[in-house]
Amino acid sequence: MPLEGTCEGQMACSTCHVIVGREWFGKLPEASEEEEDMLDLAADVHATSRLSCQILLTEELDGIEVRIPAESNDAQGF
């Protein structure tokens, strides 16, 4: 997937923002307050938006469906 991941998983940007399929969203742990704050800076946010760097892939998530938003914002401002 063409995700930039500028901050390399440090939750300091929103370039890895994805929209998780509704049927998968409930299987994820709740987003932290820090992740929610970063998503507030992302473009095209949906109810099932997450930062992909914060999704730990497990067997339960095998086959997870996500899509990349049409537009994006780099919260670092570069």
N, C-alpha and C positions, 0 to 999 in steps of 0.2 A: 504494500500500500504506500502511496506517496505521502507519508507523514514526515514532517520535518523533525520534530522532537528536538528543537534547538537547545533546550536546557538539559538534555540527557537524563530525563526522569527526576529532576530535582523540584518539579512543580513550581518553576519560576517563569513559565511562559504558558501559552495556550495553543502552541502549534501542533499538539497531538490530540486536539479536541476531536472526538468522534460522537456520533449519535448511535446509541445502542438500540438494537431491535427491542420493541416492547416486551416480547416474550422472554428476553434474556435479561432485561434490566433488573427485574426483581430477584434474580439470582446473584447479583453483585452486592457486596457489602455497601453500606451507606457511604457516601462521599464525606470526607472530612471537611471541616469548616474552611481550611486552607484551600482545598480543591474547589469548593463552592465559590470562594472569593475569586479564584483564578478564572472560573467559568463565567463569572460576572463580567470579565474583561474580554471574553471570547465573542466572536461574531456568529450569528445564526444559531444561537443556543436553543435547544428544545428541552422538553421535560425529561427526556432520557439521555441528555448529554453527559459525557464524562471525559476526563482526561485519560487517554489510553495508557499513559505511563503509570497510572494508578490502578490498573486492572491486572490483578494477578491471575494468570491463566492456570486453571486447574482442569482436572478431568471433567468436572461438572460443567465447565464452560466450553468443552470441546464442541466446535461447530458454531460458536457465538457469531452473531451477525451484527456488524457495525457499518456505518457509512460515514464518509467524510463530508462535512458541510460544504456547501457551494462556495462560501467565502470564509476567509480566516483572518485573524488578527494575531500578530506576535505581540504579546503583552510586554516584551522587553523593549519594544519600540525601535527595533533596528530596521 
